[in-house]
Amino acid sequence: MKFMKEFAIILSITFLGEVVKYLIPLPIPASIYGLVLMLGALKTKVIKLESVKNTGKFLIEIMPMMFIPAAVGLLEAWGILKPILIPVIISTIVSTIVVMAVTGGVTQFMIRQEKGKK
């Protein structure tokens, strides 16, 4: 029953992200709004981490399974992708490196901020 409650909380935040996306017509995915709402709720202690921790861990553990449909879709679209394969590979590599660098920089900044508080 605990997993159902935690999952309901996560789904509610996801739904609120969809509502915000509907209300704010910016080219930002609803999932990003949901993540920002969840971060805000966790930081302000509106939602306690223990209220979603176990289900969050479970969802992260099964995340690789969620990529299977996308991989099958890529295989189905091979005829379309084949002529533009090199630009797709280059943009994938470059964007992955940029995301890793930005994530690392933000993480280091947050760790330094946390150490500065102590």
N, C-alpha and C positions, 0 to 999 in steps of 0.2 A: 504493500500500500504506500510505503514511503516513496518508492520510485515513481508511482503514479502522481503523487503530490508534487514532487520535484519536477517531473516532466510537464505537469500542468503549468507550473510557474514559468518554465522556459518557453513553453508554447504561448503563454499569455504575453510575455515580453516580445516574442516574435510577432504575434498579432499586432501589438502596439506599434512595432516597427512598420508593419504594413499600413496601419492607419496613418502614421506620420508621413510615410511615402505618398499616400493619397492626398494628404493635406498640404504638403510642401512639394510643389512640382519641380524639384531639382533632379538632375541626372545622377542621383545617388541610389544605389540599391537598397531595398527595404531591409535586407539583412544587416547592412551597415548601421542603419538607424536602430535596429534591434540590439546590435552589439553595444552601441553607445548608450542606449537606455539601460541595458543590463549592467554595464560598467558604472553608470551613474547610480543605479539602485544599489549595487554592491558597495561602492565607495561611501554613499550616504547612509549605509546600513538599513535602508528600507527593506532590502532582502539580505538576509544573513548568508554568508558563504556556505554554511552547513545546510542551508535549505535547498541548495542545488548542486552541491559538491559531488555526491555519488553518481547522479545521473549525468552530470557533466563529464566525469571520468569515463563513464560507460560510452557516451556519445563520441568521445575522443578515441576510445579503443576501437570502435567500429567504423571510424571515419574512412579507412582504406576501402571498405566495402562500398561506400557511397560513390567511389570513383569508377566502379565497374561499368555502370550504364554510360558514363561519359566516354570511357575507352571503347565500348562497343559502338557508340555513335561515331567516334573517329574512324573506326574500321569501316563503317558503312559509308562514310564520306571520303574514302580514300581517293576516289576518282577526282573529286573536287580539290582535295588538298595536294595531290601529287604535283601539279604545275607550280604551286606556290610554297613548296616544302622548305626550301632554303630560307626565304624571308620569315616563315613561321618559326623555324628552328632558331634563327638568329634573334628574333624578337623575344622568344621564350627564354633563351639564355640570358640576354641582356636584362629583361624584366626580373628574372629570378635573382640575378646578382644585385640589382638595385633594391629589390625587396629585402634581401638578406642584409645588405649594408644598412638600410634605413632601420630595419628591425633591431639589428645589433647596436646601432647608435642610440636609438631610443631606450633600449634595455640598459645600456651602460649609463646613460643619463639618469634613468630612474634609480639605478643602483647607487650612483653617486649622491643623488638627492636623498635617498633613504639613509645612507651612511652619514650624510651631513646633519640629519635630524637627530642622530644618536650621539 
